[in-house]
Amino acid sequence: MSKTAETTSLYQRQEKIYPREISGRFNRLRVIAAWILLGLFYVVAWIQIDGQQIVLFDLPARKFYVFGLTFWPQDFLFLAILLIIAAFCLFFFTALAGRLWCGYACPQTVWTEVFVALERFAEGNRMQRMKLDKAPMSGQKFRRKFTKQFLWVTFSLWTGFTFVGYFTPIRELAVAIAQFETGPWETFWVLFYGLATYGNAGYLREQVCKYMCPYARFQSAMFDADTLVISYDPERGEKRGKRARKANLEDLGLGDCIDCSWCVQVCPTGIDIRDGLQYDCIACGACIDACDQIMDKMNYPRGLIKYTTQHAIEKKPSRILRPRIFIYLGLLTVLCIGFALGVGGRDPLITDVIRDRNALYRVNNERVENTYTLSLINKTDDTQRYVISVQEPGYEVRTWPKIEVPGGAVQRVPVTISRAVDEVSGAYNIHFIIDSADAEANSEPLSVEPSRFFAPE
């Protein structure tokens, strides 16, 4: 007796999702958000003020230009505050209305919307795309597929070019690309980011949201029964079933849901919202627009699928504005005010004192000398002139009479401090004073930096 071996696959091939195009108020919001965000991304890099790109992360020079402000590595604290603000924004909006970020502002969502629109332009509507994919290869199918791929690749490369343009001046990068003179790193990152855009938005799409994005996994920790989420009202919708427009629902024993499956067809992640809240839902609101259109056709009231809370669905008291919302909002307000005050009150000068490592001191003409190097970083955009002195009396300072440092530049200044041999013994604390050469008398110094002065014992 022979036995036939059976092989069971543990991996199920991901079925392609063909989102149905839909119109409605939430779709308009998504389109507006996409235009704004894409416009900012593709346009801002080209804007210049006084010859300086307004957003540029100049890594070789270790300077970040952001809307007229220049940030240095020493300003890392402000980056940390920005990241904290972003985290609290995520907490706030998630606790208030679920995955708003995912549905309207996430780059994966925005670029996927663009790629779906290009696919729709090249291959047609949902039914036409499904039919085209099932059809054998032909001249028409090749032409449509080639057009789609050409649009996708072109848009991806333009995206990669724009991304690199925020790290290399984009006008210089455009000239270098036109003349085939880009460096290896610029070429690599243009192609890498272009390929990432092509793969994520063209093919992975909802799989990034389902399996790769960590936010989908921990969002439940920020939800509660009073969070606004997209929900189907089962009490009103069940029992589902087809019916004529003028049919009597009581006689048929049906709810308002006609089981048209439009809510599933328009969903970019392919879920059925009628099965309840799922981590796959990105809160885009497409199912609400689709259901409202069906309700209008059937002369039923809208809202079978809507933004609501779990408590409201269960006919319990619901509070959207609850203590945690005010706590998040208060913390956000404090952080934003602190960030604004910190940026506005930044020191215009950064000073670093480095002692000569070759010798603690030397004796010259009955005077003890110590040598230092002062690193002056002018954080303003204008050329500044500085003078250096020592706060403690009795010391003589030998250096350049006036140090001129261009805006945004770093200047290393040799400084020699001396004092009579019979006046010092051992080690002393001293303080370098760096002030503006054009400052008024008795004004506060720009910087006071401590150091040590050594003498023979």
C-alpha positions in Angstrom: 0.0 0.0 0.0 1.6 3.2 -1.1 1.2 6.5 0.7 1.3 9.9 -1.1 3.2 12.6 0.7 1.3 15.9 1.1 3.1 19.2 1.3 1.5 22.0 3.3 2.7 25.5 2.7 2.9 27.7 5.8 3.1 30.8 3.8 0.1 32.3 2.0 0.8 34.5 -0.9 -0.3 38.1 -0.4 -3.2 38.9 -2.7 -3.0 42.2 -4.5 -5.4 44.8 -3.3 -7.2 46.9 -5.8 -8.6 49.9 -3.9 -11.7 51.3 -5.5 -11.7 55.0 -6.1 -14.1 57.0 -4.0 -15.1 60.6 -3.4 -16.3 62.2 -0.2 -15.2 64.5 2.6 -12.5 62.3 4.0 -11.1 61.6 0.5 -10.9 65.4 -0.1 -9.0 65.8 3.2 -6.5 63.1 2.2 -6.0 64.7 -1.2 -5.5 68.1 0.4 -3.0 66.7 2.9 -1.1 64.9 0.2 -0.8 68.0 -2.0 0.4 70.1 1.0 2.9 67.5 2.2 4.2 66.6 -1.3 4.3 70.3 -2.2 6.4 71.0 0.9 8.8 68.1 0.2 9.4 68.9 -3.5 9.3 72.7 -3.4 11.0 73.7 -0.1 14.4 72.4 -1.1 14.5 74.9 -4.1 13.7 78.0 -2.0 16.7 80.2 -1.1 17.1 83.2 1.1 20.1 85.4 0.5 21.7 82.6 -1.6 21.2 80.0 1.2 18.9 77.0 0.8 16.3 77.4 3.5 16.4 73.8 4.5 19.8 72.1 4.2 21.4 69.4 6.4 25.1 70.1 5.6 26.7 67.1 7.2 30.3 67.7 6.0 30.2 71.2 7.5 28.2 69.9 10.5 25.6 72.7 10.1 21.8 72.4 9.7 20.0 75.3 8.0 16.3 75.3 8.9 14.1 78.3 7.8 16.7 81.0 8.5 18.1 79.3 11.6 21.5 77.6 11.8 22.0 74.6 14.1 25.3 73.2 15.1 26.2 69.8 16.7 26.2 71.7 20.0 22.5 72.3 19.5 21.7 68.6 19.7 19.5 69.4 22.7 17.0 71.1 20.4 16.8 68.0 18.1 16.1 65.9 21.2 13.3 68.3 22.2 11.9 68.2 18.7 11.8 64.4 18.8 10.1 64.5 22.2 7.5 67.0 20.7 6.9 64.6 17.8 6.4 61.7 20.2 3.9 63.6 22.3 2.1 64.7 19.2 1.7 61.1 18.2 0.4 60.2 21.7 -2.0 63.2 21.6 -3.5 62.5 18.2 -3.7 58.7 18.8 -5.4 59.1 22.1 -7.8 61.6 20.6 -8.7 60.1 17.2 -6.6 56.9 16.6 -4.3 56.6 13.6 -4.8 60.0 12.1 -1.1 60.2 11.3 -1.3 56.9 9.4 -4.3 57.9 7.3 -3.3 61.4 6.3 0.3 62.3 7.0 2.5 59.1 7.0 4.9 59.1 4.0 4.0 55.5 3.3 0.3 56.5 2.9 1.0 59.7 1.0 3.4 58.1 -1.6 1.2 55.1 -1.9 -1.7 57.4 -2.8 0.4 58.9 -5.6 1.5 55.5 -6.9 -2.1 54.3 -7.0 -3.2 57.4 -8.8 -0.4 56.9 -11.4 -1.5 53.2 -11.7 -5.1 54.3 -12.2 -4.0 56.8 -14.9 -2.1 54.1 -16.8 -4.3 51.1 -16.3 -7.8 52.3 -15.6 -10.2 51.9 -12.7 -10.4 49.0 -10.3 -12.3 46.6 -12.5 -10.1 47.4 -15.5 -6.9 46.9 -13.5 -8.2 43.5 -12.2 -9.1 42.4 -15.7 -5.8 43.6 -17.1 -3.8 41.6 -14.6 -5.7 38.4 -15.4 -5.4 38.9 -19.2 -2.6 37.3 -21.2 0.2 39.5 -22.4 -0.7 41.6 -25.4 0.4 44.8 -27.0 -2.2 46.8 -25.1 -1.3 45.2 -21.8 2.4 45.8 -22.4 1.8 49.4 -23.3 -0.2 50.0 -20.1 2.2 48.2 -17.9 5.2 50.0 -19.5 3.5 53.4 -19.0 2.8 52.6 -15.3 6.4 51.5 -14.7 7.8 54.5 -16.5 5.7 56.8 -14.4 6.6 55.0 -11.2 10.4 54.9 -11.9 10.4 58.6 -13.0 8.6 59.7 -9.9 10.8 57.5 -7.6 14.0 58.9 -9.0 12.7 62.4 -8.7 11.8 61.6 -5.1 15.3 60.2 -4.4 16.9 63.3 -6.1 14.8 65.6 -3.9 15.7 63.7 -0.8 19.4 64.0 -1.4 18.8 67.7 -2.2 18.2 68.3 1.5 21.8 67.1 2.2 23.6 68.4 -0.8 22.6 71.8 -2.2 19.9 70.8 -4.7 20.8 73.3 -7.4 24.4 72.1 -7.4 23.1 68.5 -7.4 20.9 69.2 -10.4 23.8 70.6 -12.4 26.0 67.7 -11.4 23.4 65.2 -12.5 22.8 67.0 -15.8 26.6 66.8 -16.4 26.9 63.3 -15.1 29.4 64.5 -12.4 27.7 63.3 -9.2 29.8 61.7 -6.6 29.5 58.1 -5.5 27.5 58.9 -2.3 25.0 61.2 -4.1 24.5 58.6 -6.8 24.0 55.8 -4.2 21.5 57.7 -2.1 19.5 59.0 -5.1 19.1 55.4 -6.3 18.7 53.9 -2.9 15.9 56.3 -1.8 14.3 56.0 -5.3 14.3 52.2 -5.0 12.9 52.4 -1.5 10.1 54.6 -2.7 9.4 52.4 -5.7 9.3 49.2 -3.7 7.3 50.5 -0.7 4.7 52.6 -2.5 4.5 50.5 -5.7 4.5 46.9 -4.3 4.6 46.6 -0.5 2.0 49.2 0.1 -0.4 47.9 2.9 2.2 45.3 3.9 4.4 48.0 5.3 1.5 49.2 7.5 0.6 45.6 8.5 3.9 43.9 9.1 6.8 46.4 9.1 5.5 49.5 10.9 5.9 49.2 14.7 3.2 51.8 15.3 0.5 49.3 14.3 1.6 47.0 17.1 1.7 49.4 20.0 -1.1 51.7 19.1 -3.5 49.8 21.3 -1.5 51.0 24.4 -2.6 54.5 23.6 -6.3 53.7 22.8 -9.1 53.5 25.3 -12.9 53.2 25.0 -13.2 57.0 24.6 -10.8 57.3 21.6 -12.4 58.3 18.3 -12.0 55.4 15.9 -13.7 54.3 12.7 -16.4 51.9 13.7 -19.3 50.0 12.1 -22.6 50.1 14.1 -23.7 46.5 14.3 -26.9 47.2 16.2 -28.1 49.3 13.3 -26.5 47.4 10.4 -27.2 43.8 11.3 -28.7 41.6 9.9 -27.0 42.3 6.5 -28.6 41.5 3.2 -29.6 42.6 -0.3 -32.9 44.4 -0.7 -34.8 46.7 -3.0 -34.5 50.4 -2.3 -38.1 50.7 -1.1 -38.2 47.4 0.8 -39.6 47.3 4.3 -36.7 46.4 6.6 -38.9 45.2 9.4 -40.7 42.8 7.2 -37.4 41.4 5.9 -35.8 41.4 9.3 -32.7 43.3 8.0 -30.6 46.1 9.2 -29.3 49.0 7.2 -26.2 47.2 5.8 -27.0 46.0 2.3 -23.8 43.9 2.2 -22.5 45.8 -0.9 -18.9 45.3 0.2 -18.0 48.8 -0.9 -16.3 49.5 2.4 -14.0 46.5 1.7 -13.3 47.5 -1.9 -12.2 51.0 -1.0 -10.0 50.0 1.9 -6.3 50.4 1.1 -5.4 47.6 3.5 -8.2 45.3 2.4 -9.9 44.8 5.7 -13.6 44.6 6.5 -14.4 47.3 9.1 -17.6 45.4 9.9 -15.4 42.8 11.7 -14.5 45.5 14.3 -11.5 47.6 15.0 -8.3 46.0 13.6 -4.6 47.0 13.8 -4.6 47.0 10.0 -6.9 50.0 9.9 -5.1 53.2 9.1 -8.1 55.5 9.8 -8.1 56.9 6.3 -12.0 57.2 6.3 -12.4 55.7 2.8 -15.0 53.3 4.2 -17.0 56.1 5.7 -17.2 57.9 2.3 -18.2 54.7 0.6 -20.9 53.8 3.1 -22.3 57.3 3.2 -22.8 57.2 -0.6 -24.6 53.9 -0.4 -26.8 55.2 2.5 -27.7 58.2 0.3 -28.7 56.0 -2.6 -30.9 53.9 -0.3 -32.4 57.0 1.4 -31.0 55.8 4.8 -29.4 58.1 7.3 -25.6 58.4 7.1 -23.3 57.2 9.9 -23.5 53.4 9.6 -19.7 53.6 9.5 -18.4 56.7 11.3 -15.9 58.2 13.6 -17.1 57.3 17.1 -16.0 55.8 20.4 -16.4 52.3 21.7 -18.5 53.6 24.6 -20.8 55.4 22.2 -21.3 52.2 20.2 -22.2 50.4 23.4 -24.6 53.2 24.4 -22.5 54.3 27.3 -21.4 57.8 28.3 -18.4 58.9 26.3 -15.9 61.6 27.0 -13.6 62.7 24.1 -12.0 65.5 26.1 -10.7 63.6 29.1 -7.8 64.2 31.5 -5.1 62.4 29.4 -5.9 64.6 26.4 -5.4 67.7 28.5 -2.2 66.3 30.0 -0.7 65.6 26.5 -1.8 69.0 25.3 -0.3 70.7 28.3 3.0 68.9 27.9 3.1 69.7 24.2 2.4 73.4 25.0 5.2 73.5 27.5 7.7 71.8 25.2 6.9 74.0 22.2 7.2 77.2 24.3 10.5 75.9 25.8 11.8 75.0 22.3 10.9 78.5 21.0 12.5 80.2 23.9 15.6 78.0 23.7 16.1 78.7 20.0 15.5 82.4 20.4 17.9 82.6 23.4 20.8 80.6 22.0 24.3 81.9 22.6 25.6 83.5 19.4 29.1 82.3 20.2 30.4 78.9 21.2 33.9 78.8 22.7 36.1 75.8 23.5 39.5 76.2 25.3 42.2 73.6 24.6 45.5 73.6 26.5 48.9 73.0 24.9 49.5 69.3 25.5 53.2 69.4 24.9 54.1 71.3 28.1 52.2 72.5 31.2 54.2 75.7 31.2 57.5 77.4 30.1 59.6 80.1 31.7 60.6 83.0 29.5 62.3 86.2 30.7 61.2 85.7 34.3 57.6 85.1 33.2 55.7 81.8 33.3 53.8 81.2 30.0 50.9 78.8 29.3 49.7 78.2 25.7 46.1 77.6 24.7 44.0 77.3 21.5 40.6 78.9 21.6 38.0 77.6 19.1 35.5 80.3 18.3 32.3 79.3 16.6 30.3 82.2 15.2 26.7 80.9 15.2 25.3 84.1 13.6 25.0 84.7 9.9 27.1 87.9 9.9 30.9 88.4 10.4 31.7 89.2 14.0 34.9 90.6 15.7 36.0 89.4 19.1 38.6 90.4 21.7 40.0 88.0 24.3 41.0 88.8 27.9 41.4 87.0 31.2 39.0 87.8 34.1 41.6 87.5 36.8 44.1 90.4 37.3 47.8 90.2 36.9 47.8 88.1 33.7 49.1 89.2 30.3 47.4 88.0 27.2 49.2 87.7 23.9 47.0 87.0 20.9 45.5 88.7 17.8 44.2 92.1 18.8 40.9 91.5 17.1 39.6 88.2 15.9 37.3 88.3 12.8 35.1 85.3 12.3 32.8 85.1 9.3 29.2 84.1 9.9 28.7 80.4 10.5 32.5 79.8 10.6 34.9 78.3 13.1 38.2 80.1 13.9 41.0 78.6 16.0 43.0 81.3 17.8 46.4 80.7 19.5 46.6 82.5 22.9 49.5 82.8 25.3 48.9 83.7 29.0 51.9 84.8 31.1 52.6 86.1 34.6 55.7 87.0 36.6 57.5 84.0 38.1 57.6 85.4 41.6 53.8 85.9 41.6 52.7 82.4 40.9 53.3 78.9 42.2 51.4 75.7 41.4 48.0 75.7 39.6 45.4 78.5 39.3 41.9 78.7 38.0 41.5 81.3 35.3 38.6 82.4 33.1 38.8 83.5 29.5 36.5 86.3 28.5 35.4 86.6 24.9 33.6 89.8 24.0 32.5 91.6 20.9 35.1 94.1 19.7 32.2 96.5 19.0 30.5 96.1 22.4 29.8 99.0 24.7 31.8 99.3 27.9 30.5 97.3 31.0 28.3 95.1 28.7 27.9 91.4 29.5 30.6 89.3 27.8 29.6 86.9 25.1 31.3 83.9 26.6 33.3 83.1 29.8 35.3 79.9 29.7 37.2 78.4 32.6 40.7 76.9 32.3 43.8 76.2 34.4 47.1 78.1 34.6 50.2 76.2 35.7 53.5 77.5 37.2 56.5 75.9 38.8 56.1 75.2 42.5 
